[in-house]
């Protein structure tokens, strides 16, 4: 097995048919670093190649499943990256290539022949919800939260799983508002397969995994392929292409650039607080004017630091 920097990967003690993949950046609420998506794909490949493994359980260490992309790296930092281009004009295809790779890494959970179960406690939000919804099944703590707040500004869910899992009306509600829902509500809406008290989450998830693990691996693979093919026939891959391109646009248009500059000046926590408060997001010429003011502050800060 490869050495992993952002994950814990092993077989369940006493039950080798269950593989466990744990997002392991608890000090950052398992926020997605640049290397985590590729490690998820590598861990899935390890589990898929292990003949003993019949089912994969994905969870998060510490207080949350995953808090989304790490804004210290991807938002408030001032590094030039394909997904955070400081150069003008930005190159949408460079952004698409990088973000599509992350999306495909997450989708390894969906494409692998073995069933995958996301076990969610705390928060599975923004990019963390993408990871959870790429799993075949979702088991949540009643009080856990799931949603994609960056739909308000600076994001479009690249895996495009919300409509596939919820249907158009409820997916639109969450995409238009950026609201999060609890595990209990997710189960009520049919997004989660099961929601239980937090103290019972691991036992309930393992009970489901053990039930699945008793089925021959070939049968599980066939059933998963049939359901996945139905989703592909409904246009999942084409939708993901649009969503991934649009995600890049949301991060480089006037509104997205305002959010990044505000995070760089005031900190990512202040930017997230504005985004999630319901306060109107600056747009169009208003956003452009604010960007100019914020960039002037950054230049002044740079001069003071030199």
Short mmCIF file of the C-alpha atoms (twelve columns), coordinates in Angstrom:
data_MODEL
# 
_entry.id   MODEL 
# 
loop_
_atom_site.group_PDB 
_atom_site.id 
_atom_site.type_symbol 
_atom_site.label_atom_id 
_atom_site.label_alt_id 
_atom_site.label_comp_id 
_atom_site.label_asym_id 
_atom_site.label_seq_id 
_atom_site.Cartn_x 
_atom_site.Cartn_y 
_atom_site.Cartn_z 
_atom_site.pdbx_PDB_model_num 
ATOM 1   C CA . UNK A 1   0.000   0.000   0.000   1 
ATOM 2   C CA . UNK A 2   1.199   3.522   -0.807  1 
ATOM 3   C CA . UNK A 3   2.105   5.975   1.902   1 
ATOM 4   C CA . UNK A 4   -0.657  8.544   2.297   1 
ATOM 5   C CA . UNK A 5   -0.193  12.047  3.664   1 
ATOM 6   C CA . UNK A 6   -3.864  13.050  3.887   1 
ATOM 7   C CA . UNK A 7   -5.614  9.702   4.446   1 
ATOM 8   C CA . UNK A 8   -5.669  6.650   6.679   1 
ATOM 9   C CA . UNK A 9   -6.234  3.492   4.624   1 
ATOM 10  C CA . UNK A 10  -6.722  -0.012  5.993   1 
ATOM 11  C CA . UNK A 11  -9.073  -2.993  6.211   1 
ATOM 12  C CA . UNK A 12  -11.607 -3.068  9.011   1 
ATOM 13  C CA . UNK A 13  -10.281 -4.923  12.030  1 
ATOM 14  C CA . UNK A 14  -11.854 -8.364  12.126  1 
ATOM 15  C CA . UNK A 15  -13.677 -7.818  8.825   1 
ATOM 16  C CA . UNK A 16  -11.259 -7.801  5.869   1 
ATOM 17  C CA . UNK A 17  -14.133 -7.496  3.394   1 
ATOM 18  C CA . UNK A 18  -14.579 -3.858  4.489   1 
ATOM 19  C CA . UNK A 19  -11.964 -1.291  3.464   1 
ATOM 20  C CA . UNK A 20  -11.759 1.922   5.485   1 
ATOM 21  C CA . UNK A 21  -10.581 5.211   3.974   1 
ATOM 22  C CA . UNK A 22  -10.385 8.104   6.434   1 
ATOM 23  C CA . UNK A 23  -9.793  11.715  5.432   1 
ATOM 24  C CA . UNK A 24  -7.029  12.629  7.860   1 
ATOM 25  C CA . UNK A 25  -6.447  16.367  8.164   1 
ATOM 26  C CA . UNK A 26  -8.396  16.830  11.421  1 
ATOM 27  C CA . UNK A 27  -6.582  20.044  12.322  1 
ATOM 28  C CA . UNK A 28  -8.128  21.573  9.155   1 
ATOM 29  C CA . UNK A 29  -11.506 19.777  9.468   1 
ATOM 30  C CA . UNK A 30  -10.249 17.489  6.682   1 
ATOM 31  C CA . UNK A 31  -10.309 20.378  4.221   1 
ATOM 32  C CA . UNK A 32  -9.205  19.395  0.733   1 
ATOM 33  C CA . UNK A 33  -5.550  20.119  0.078   1 
ATOM 34  C CA . UNK A 34  -4.002  19.990  -3.371  1 
ATOM 35  C CA . UNK A 35  -2.806  16.410  -2.875  1 
ATOM 36  C CA . UNK A 36  -5.926  14.900  -1.282  1 
ATOM 37  C CA . UNK A 37  -8.005  14.181  -4.429  1 
ATOM 38  C CA . UNK A 38  -5.251  12.080  -6.024  1 
ATOM 39  C CA . UNK A 39  -4.736  10.206  -2.756  1 
ATOM 40  C CA . UNK A 40  -8.455  9.366   -2.639  1 
ATOM 41  C CA . UNK A 41  -8.177  7.858   -6.121  1 
ATOM 42  C CA . UNK A 42  -5.065  5.894   -5.117  1 
ATOM 43  C CA . UNK A 43  -6.804  4.554   -1.995  1 
ATOM 44  C CA . UNK A 44  -9.820  3.474   -4.036  1 
ATOM 45  C CA . UNK A 45  -7.523  1.722   -6.502  1 
ATOM 46  C CA . UNK A 46  -5.864  -0.111  -3.617  1 
ATOM 47  C CA . UNK A 47  -9.241  -1.269  -2.268  1 
ATOM 48  C CA . UNK A 48  -10.446 -2.251  -5.728  1 
ATOM 49  C CA . UNK A 49  -7.344  -4.353  -6.372  1 
ATOM 50  C CA . UNK A 50  -7.649  -6.145  -2.998  1 
ATOM 51  C CA . UNK A 51  -9.618  -9.334  -3.659  1 
ATOM 52  C CA . UNK A 52  -10.718 -9.569  -0.020  1 
ATOM 53  C CA . UNK A 53  -12.442 -6.179  -0.072  1 
ATOM 54  C CA . UNK A 54  -16.134 -6.125  -1.029  1 
ATOM 55  C CA . UNK A 55  -17.184 -2.668  0.192   1 
ATOM 56  C CA . UNK A 56  -15.462 0.636   1.004   1 
ATOM 57  C CA . UNK A 57  -16.382 2.967   3.891   1 
ATOM 58  C CA . UNK A 58  -15.164 6.570   3.657   1 
ATOM 59  C CA . UNK A 59  -15.171 8.792   6.744   1 
ATOM 60  C CA . UNK A 60  -13.332 11.729  8.285   1 
ATOM 61  C CA . UNK A 61  -11.058 12.025  11.312  1 
ATOM 62  C CA . UNK A 62  -11.774 14.496  14.088  1 
ATOM 63  C CA . UNK A 63  -14.771 16.826  14.255  1 
ATOM 64  C CA . UNK A 64  -15.971 16.712  10.634  1 
ATOM 65  C CA . UNK A 65  -16.182 14.637  7.487   1 
ATOM 66  C CA . UNK A 66  -14.816 17.390  5.232   1 
ATOM 67  C CA . UNK A 67  -15.098 21.188  5.297   1 
ATOM 68  C CA . UNK A 68  -14.508 21.602  1.547   1 
ATOM 69  C CA . UNK A 69  -11.500 23.010  -0.250  1 
ATOM 70  C CA . UNK A 70  -8.965  24.553  2.106   1 
ATOM 71  C CA . UNK A 71  -9.435  28.293  1.605   1 
ATOM 72  C CA . UNK A 72  -6.052  28.967  3.180   1 
ATOM 73  C CA . UNK A 73  -4.608  27.306  0.077   1 
ATOM 74  C CA . UNK A 74  -7.268  28.015  -2.543  1 
ATOM 75  C CA . UNK A 75  -8.832  31.326  -1.528  1 
ATOM 76  C CA . UNK A 76  -7.058  33.656  0.844   1 
ATOM 77  C CA . UNK A 77  -3.554  32.751  -0.318  1 
ATOM 78  C CA . UNK A 78  -1.896  34.783  -3.037  1 
ATOM 79  C CA . UNK A 79  -0.353  32.007  -5.077  1 
ATOM 80  C CA . UNK A 80  -0.925  31.583  -8.803  1 
ATOM 81  C CA . UNK A 81  -2.625  28.241  -9.422  1 
ATOM 82  C CA . UNK A 82  -4.671  26.962  -12.385 1 
ATOM 83  C CA . UNK A 83  -7.799  27.210  -10.207 1 
ATOM 84  C CA . UNK A 84  -6.845  30.589  -8.721  1 
ATOM 85  C CA . UNK A 85  -5.210  32.479  -11.539 1 
ATOM 86  C CA . UNK A 86  -3.718  35.853  -10.706 1 
ATOM 87  C CA . UNK A 87  -2.829  36.488  -14.351 1 
ATOM 88  C CA . UNK A 88  -5.196  38.361  -16.653 1 
ATOM 89  C CA . UNK A 89  -6.960  37.315  -18.733 1 
ATOM 90  C CA . UNK A 90  -7.399  33.957  -17.062 1 
ATOM 91  C CA . UNK A 91  -7.188  30.704  -19.036 1 
ATOM 92  C CA . UNK A 92  -10.445 28.765  -18.588 1 
ATOM 93  C CA . UNK A 93  -9.045  25.556  -20.069 1 
ATOM 94  C CA . UNK A 94  -6.120  25.516  -17.619 1 
ATOM 95  C CA . UNK A 95  -8.652  25.803  -14.794 1 
ATOM 96  C CA . UNK A 96  -10.868 23.144  -16.372 1 
ATOM 97  C CA . UNK A 97  -8.010  20.654  -16.766 1 
ATOM 98  C CA . UNK A 98  -6.976  20.972  -13.117 1 
ATOM 99  C CA . UNK A 99  -10.465 20.970  -11.621 1 
ATOM 100 C CA . UNK A 100 -11.609 18.153  -13.911 1 
ATOM 101 C CA . UNK A 101 -8.747  16.054  -12.557 1 
ATOM 102 C CA . UNK A 102 -9.979  16.666  -9.004  1 
ATOM 103 C CA . UNK A 103 -13.517 15.758  -10.092 1 
ATOM 104 C CA . UNK A 104 -12.324 12.532  -11.690 1 
ATOM 105 C CA . UNK A 105 -10.368 11.700  -8.548  1 
ATOM 106 C CA . UNK A 106 -13.550 12.015  -6.474  1 
ATOM 107 C CA . UNK A 107 -15.527 10.082  -9.084  1 
ATOM 108 C CA . UNK A 108 -13.227 7.091   -8.587  1 
ATOM 109 C CA . UNK A 109 -15.491 6.363   -5.613  1 
ATOM 110 C CA . UNK A 110 -18.451 6.184   -7.992  1 
ATOM 111 C CA . UNK A 111 -16.731 4.343   -10.844 1 
ATOM 112 C CA . UNK A 112 -14.979 1.592   -8.918  1 
ATOM 113 C CA . UNK A 113 -16.610 -1.817  -9.075  1 
ATOM 114 C CA . UNK A 114 -17.047 -2.024  -5.298  1 
ATOM 115 C CA . UNK A 115 -19.826 -0.247  -3.373  1 
ATOM 116 C CA . UNK A 116 -18.771 2.848   -1.462  1 
ATOM 117 C CA . UNK A 117 -20.413 4.282   1.662   1 
ATOM 118 C CA . UNK A 118 -19.802 7.804   2.979   1 
ATOM 119 C CA . UNK A 119 -20.124 7.970   6.773   1 
ATOM 120 C CA . UNK A 120 -20.721 11.639  7.580   1 
ATOM 121 C CA . UNK A 121 -20.439 13.384  10.927  1 
ATOM 122 C CA . UNK A 122 -19.944 17.073  11.598  1 
ATOM 123 C CA . UNK A 123 -19.933 18.762  8.200   1 
ATOM 124 C CA . UNK A 124 -19.707 17.548  4.604   1 
ATOM 125 C CA . UNK A 125 -19.860 20.896  2.858   1 
ATOM 126 C CA . UNK A 126 -18.707 22.525  -0.377  1 
ATOM 127 C CA . UNK A 127 -16.132 20.200  -1.970  1 
ATOM 128 C CA . UNK A 128 -16.631 17.846  0.959   1 
ATOM 129 C CA . UNK A 129 -20.203 17.270  -0.182  1 
ATOM 130 C CA . UNK A 130 -18.845 16.408  -3.638  1 
ATOM 131 C CA . UNK A 131 -16.734 13.666  -2.070  1 
ATOM 132 C CA . UNK A 132 -19.641 12.324  -0.008  1 
ATOM 133 C CA . UNK A 133 -22.079 12.317  -2.930  1 
ATOM 134 C CA . UNK A 134 -19.650 10.462  -5.181  1 
ATOM 135 C CA . UNK A 135 -20.097 7.507   -2.830  1 
ATOM 136 C CA . UNK A 136 -22.900 5.105   -3.691  1 
ATOM 137 C CA . UNK A 137 -24.543 5.313   -0.282  1 
ATOM 138 C CA . UNK A 138 -24.678 8.032   2.369   1 
ATOM 139 C CA . UNK A 139 -25.088 7.423   6.104   1 
ATOM 140 C CA . UNK A 140 -25.215 10.556  8.267   1 
ATOM 141 C CA . UNK A 141 -25.442 11.543  11.875  1 
ATOM 142 C CA . UNK A 142 -28.791 13.227  12.569  1 
ATOM 143 C CA . UNK A 143 -27.054 16.487  13.446  1 
ATOM 144 C CA . UNK A 144 -24.453 16.424  10.650  1 
ATOM 145 C CA . UNK A 145 -24.669 19.091  7.947   1 
ATOM 146 C CA . UNK A 146 -24.361 18.772  4.180   1 
ATOM 147 C CA . UNK A 147 -24.576 21.455  1.517   1 
ATOM 148 C CA . UNK A 148 -22.696 23.587  -0.997  1 
ATOM 149 C CA . UNK A 149 -22.525 27.128  0.361   1 
ATOM 150 C CA . UNK A 150 -20.181 28.401  -2.409  1 
ATOM 151 C CA . UNK A 151 -23.086 28.325  -4.864  1 
ATOM 152 C CA . UNK A 152 -23.749 31.815  -3.421  1 
ATOM 153 C CA . UNK A 153 -20.396 32.946  -4.828  1 
ATOM 154 C CA . UNK A 154 -17.148 31.292  -5.951  1 
ATOM 155 C CA . UNK A 155 -18.381 27.802  -6.746  1 
ATOM 156 C CA . UNK A 156 -20.443 25.349  -8.791  1 
ATOM 157 C CA . UNK A 157 -20.481 21.679  -7.664  1 
ATOM 158 C CA . UNK A 158 -18.298 20.006  -10.272 1 
ATOM 159 C CA . UNK A 159 -19.552 16.456  -9.696  1 
ATOM 160 C CA . UNK A 160 -23.128 17.609  -10.447 1 
ATOM 161 C CA . UNK A 161 -24.497 14.935  -8.132  1 
ATOM 162 C CA . UNK A 162 -27.164 17.026  -6.405  1 
ATOM 163 C CA . UNK A 163 -29.745 16.677  -9.172  1 
ATOM 164 C CA . UNK A 164 -28.948 12.992  -9.620  1 
ATOM 165 C CA . UNK A 165 -29.456 12.341  -5.913  1 
ATOM 166 C CA . UNK A 166 -32.271 14.786  -5.060  1 
ATOM 167 C CA . UNK A 167 -34.190 15.601  -8.222  1 
ATOM 168 C CA . UNK A 168 -34.390 19.018  -9.890  1 
ATOM 169 C CA . UNK A 169 -36.674 20.954  -7.527  1 
ATOM 170 C CA . UNK A 170 -34.769 20.288  -4.309  1 
ATOM 171 C CA . UNK A 171 -31.402 20.526  -6.058  1 
ATOM 172 C CA . UNK A 172 -32.382 23.980  -7.336  1 
ATOM 173 C CA . UNK A 173 -33.445 25.033  -3.855  1 
ATOM 174 C CA . UNK A 174 -30.044 24.173  -2.402  1 
ATOM 175 C CA . UNK A 175 -28.091 25.568  -5.357  1 
ATOM 176 C CA . UNK A 176 -30.017 28.860  -5.362  1 
ATOM 177 C CA . UNK A 177 -29.654 29.412  -1.597  1 
ATOM 178 C CA . UNK A 178 -26.368 27.741  -0.654  1 
ATOM 179 C CA . UNK A 179 -28.192 26.382  2.396   1 
ATOM 180 C CA . UNK A 180 -27.065 23.290  4.284   1 
ATOM 181 C CA . UNK A 181 -29.385 20.600  5.579   1 
ATOM 182 C CA . UNK A 182 -29.075 18.243  8.528   1 
ATOM 183 C CA . UNK A 183 -28.565 14.523  8.311   1 
ATOM 184 C CA . UNK A 184 -32.139 14.019  9.480   1 
ATOM 185 C CA . UNK A 185 -33.463 16.248  6.696   1 
ATOM 186 C CA . UNK A 186 -31.150 14.622  4.158   1 
ATOM 187 C CA . UNK A 187 -32.662 11.239  5.026   1 
ATOM 188 C CA . UNK A 188 -36.183 12.688  4.860   1 
ATOM 189 C CA . UNK A 189 -35.442 14.062  1.382   1 
ATOM 190 C CA . UNK A 190 -33.899 10.788  0.207   1 
ATOM 191 C CA . UNK A 191 -30.375 12.217  -0.107  1 
ATOM 192 C CA . UNK A 192 -29.047 10.094  2.756   1 
ATOM 193 C CA . UNK A 193 -29.855 6.401   2.937   1 
ATOM 194 C CA . UNK A 194 -29.885 6.539   6.713   1 
ATOM 195 C CA . UNK A 195 -29.560 9.103   9.518   1 
ATOM 196 C CA . UNK A 196 -28.911 8.048   13.106  1 
ATOM 197 C CA . UNK A 197 -27.796 9.672   16.373  1 
ATOM 198 C CA . UNK A 198 -24.125 10.593  16.219  1 
ATOM 199 C CA . UNK A 199 -23.202 8.001   18.843  1 
ATOM 200 C CA . UNK A 200 -24.676 5.241   16.673  1 
ATOM 201 C CA . UNK A 201 -23.163 6.365   13.364  1 
ATOM 202 C CA . UNK A 202 -20.223 3.970   13.161  1 
ATOM 203 C CA . UNK A 203 -22.245 0.946   14.294  1 
ATOM 204 C CA . UNK A 204 -25.048 1.683   11.821  1 
ATOM 205 C CA . UNK A 205 -22.613 2.214   8.960   1 
ATOM 206 C CA . UNK A 206 -20.686 -0.970  9.685   1 
ATOM 207 C CA . UNK A 207 -23.925 -2.941  9.989   1 
ATOM 208 C CA . UNK A 208 -24.856 -1.810  6.483   1 
ATOM 209 C CA . UNK A 209 -21.337 -2.469  5.182   1 
ATOM 210 C CA . UNK A 210 -21.296 -5.975  6.672   1 
ATOM 211 C CA . UNK A 211 -24.658 -6.741  5.083   1 
ATOM 212 C CA . UNK A 212 -23.284 -5.674  1.695   1 
ATOM 213 C CA . UNK A 213 -19.975 -7.471  2.253   1 
ATOM 214 C CA . UNK A 214 -21.726 -10.834 2.328   1 
ATOM 215 C CA . UNK A 215 -22.764 -10.520 -1.315  1 
ATOM 216 C CA . UNK A 216 -20.376 -11.946 -3.949  1 
ATOM 217 C CA . UNK A 217 -18.109 -9.218  -5.345  1 
ATOM 218 C CA . UNK A 218 -19.143 -9.987  -8.933  1 
ATOM 219 C CA . UNK A 219 -22.814 -9.466  -8.097  1 
ATOM 220 C CA . UNK A 220 -22.083 -6.152  -6.396  1 
ATOM 221 C CA . UNK A 221 -20.102 -5.003  -9.436  1 
ATOM 222 C CA . UNK A 222 -22.906 -5.903  -11.832 1 
ATOM 223 C CA . UNK A 223 -25.600 -4.166  -9.789  1 
ATOM 224 C CA . UNK A 224 -23.464 -1.036  -9.441  1 
ATOM 225 C CA . UNK A 225 -22.758 -0.955  -13.193 1 
ATOM 226 C CA . UNK A 226 -26.470 -1.178  -14.001 1 
ATOM 227 C CA . UNK A 227 -27.411 1.761   -11.759 1 
ATOM 228 C CA . UNK A 228 -24.405 3.818   -12.851 1 
ATOM 229 C CA . UNK A 229 -25.265 3.246   -16.503 1 
ATOM 230 C CA . UNK A 230 -28.740 4.664   -15.898 1 
ATOM 231 C CA . UNK A 231 -27.139 7.810   -14.447 1 
ATOM 232 C CA . UNK A 232 -24.760 8.056   -17.403 1 
ATOM 233 C CA . UNK A 233 -27.658 7.699   -19.821 1 
ATOM 234 C CA . UNK A 234 -29.290 10.681  -18.103 1 
ATOM 235 C CA . UNK A 235 -26.241 12.752  -19.055 1 
ATOM 236 C CA . UNK A 236 -24.085 12.769  -15.942 1 
ATOM 237 C CA . UNK A 237 -20.769 13.135  -17.782 1 
ATOM 238 C CA . UNK A 238 -21.993 15.991  -19.958 1 
ATOM 239 C CA . UNK A 239 -23.450 17.768  -16.916 1 
ATOM 240 C CA . UNK A 240 -20.162 17.406  -15.060 1 
ATOM 241 C CA . UNK A 241 -18.321 18.990  -17.990 1 
ATOM 242 C CA . UNK A 242 -20.546 22.064  -17.862 1 
ATOM 243 C CA . UNK A 243 -20.442 22.228  -14.068 1 
ATOM 244 C CA . UNK A 244 -16.642 22.060  -14.000 1 
ATOM 245 C CA . UNK A 245 -16.309 24.813  -16.606 1 
ATOM 246 C CA . UNK A 246 -18.850 26.951  -14.768 1 
ATOM 247 C CA . UNK A 247 -17.002 26.370  -11.490 1 
ATOM 248 C CA . UNK A 248 -13.938 27.967  -13.032 1 
ATOM 249 C CA . UNK A 249 -15.981 30.925  -14.217 1 
ATOM 250 C CA . UNK A 250 -17.431 31.479  -10.737 1 
ATOM 251 C CA . UNK A 251 -13.902 31.793  -9.352  1 
ATOM 252 C CA . UNK A 252 -12.641 34.248  -11.993 1 
ATOM 253 C CA . UNK A 253 -15.640 36.438  -12.892 1 
ATOM 254 C CA . UNK A 254 -16.077 39.806  -11.101 1 
ATOM 255 C CA . UNK A 255 -18.034 38.258  -8.227  1 
ATOM 256 C CA . UNK A 256 -15.547 35.433  -7.729  1 
ATOM 257 C CA . UNK A 257 -12.541 37.728  -7.938  1 
ATOM 258 C CA . UNK A 258 -14.160 40.056  -5.395  1 
ATOM 259 C CA . UNK A 259 -14.589 37.106  -3.008  1 
ATOM 260 C CA . UNK A 260 -10.937 36.116  -3.417  1 
ATOM 261 C CA . UNK A 261 -9.636  39.660  -2.950  1 
ATOM 262 C CA . UNK A 262 -11.872 40.163  0.091   1 
ATOM 263 C CA . UNK A 263 -10.511 36.923  1.576   1 
ATOM 264 C CA . UNK A 264 -6.957  38.042  0.850   1 
ATOM 265 C CA . UNK A 265 -7.511  41.369  2.604   1 
ATOM 266 C CA . UNK A 266 -9.858  40.418  5.441   1 
ATOM 267 C CA . UNK A 267 -9.175  36.692  5.803   1 
ATOM 268 C CA . UNK A 268 -11.112 33.677  4.564   1 
ATOM 269 C CA . UNK A 269 -13.301 33.537  7.685   1 
ATOM 270 C CA . UNK A 270 -14.610 37.054  7.036   1 
ATOM 271 C CA . UNK A 271 -15.254 36.221  3.393   1 
ATOM 272 C CA . UNK A 272 -17.158 33.058  4.299   1 
ATOM 273 C CA . UNK A 273 -19.165 34.949  6.934   1 
ATOM 274 C CA . UNK A 274 -20.288 37.496  4.314   1 
ATOM 275 C CA . UNK A 275 -21.079 34.759  1.791   1 
ATOM 276 C CA . UNK A 276 -23.180 32.658  4.163   1 
ATOM 277 C CA . UNK A 277 -24.953 35.517  5.974   1 
ATOM 278 C CA . UNK A 278 -27.424 36.219  3.167   1 
ATOM 279 C CA . UNK A 279 -25.946 39.682  2.703   1 
ATOM 280 C CA . UNK A 280 -26.054 40.590  -1.011  1 
ATOM 281 C CA . UNK A 281 -22.913 39.592  -2.884  1 
ATOM 282 C CA . UNK A 282 -21.303 42.461  -4.823  1 
ATOM 283 C CA . UNK A 283 -21.761 41.903  -8.555  1 
ATOM 284 C CA . UNK A 284 -20.952 43.455  -11.898 1 
ATOM 285 C CA . UNK A 285 -19.545 46.980  -11.755 1 
ATOM 286 C CA . UNK A 286 -20.001 47.134  -7.986  1 
ATOM 287 C CA . UNK A 287 -17.759 44.061  -7.664  1 
ATOM 288 C CA . UNK A 288 -15.214 45.582  -10.059 1 
ATOM 289 C CA . UNK A 289 -15.048 48.811  -8.035  1 
ATOM 290 C CA . UNK A 290 -14.580 46.879  -4.799  1 
ATOM 291 C CA . UNK A 291 -11.881 44.739  -6.428  1 
ATOM 292 C CA . UNK A 292 -9.963  47.896  -7.347  1 
ATOM 293 C CA . UNK A 293 -10.181 49.136  -3.747  1 
ATOM 294 C CA . UNK A 294 -9.092  45.786  -2.326  1 
ATOM 295 C CA . UNK A 295 -6.199  45.468  -4.767  1 
ATOM 296 C CA . UNK A 296 -5.044  48.958  -3.737  1 
ATOM 297 C CA . UNK A 297 -5.038  47.767  -0.111  1 
ATOM 298 C CA . UNK A 298 -3.012  44.711  -1.085  1 
ATOM 299 C CA . UNK A 299 -0.455  46.849  -2.929  1 
ATOM 300 C CA . UNK A 300 -0.153  49.130  0.096   1 
ATOM 301 C CA . UNK A 301 0.283   46.101  2.352   1 
ATOM 302 C CA . UNK A 302 2.993   44.733  0.060   1 
ATOM 303 C CA . UNK A 303 4.850   48.057  0.109   1 
ATOM 304 C CA . UNK A 304 4.682   48.114  3.891   1 
ATOM 305 C CA . UNK A 305 6.088   44.597  4.098   1 
ATOM 306 C CA . UNK A 306 9.015   45.332  1.773   1 
# 
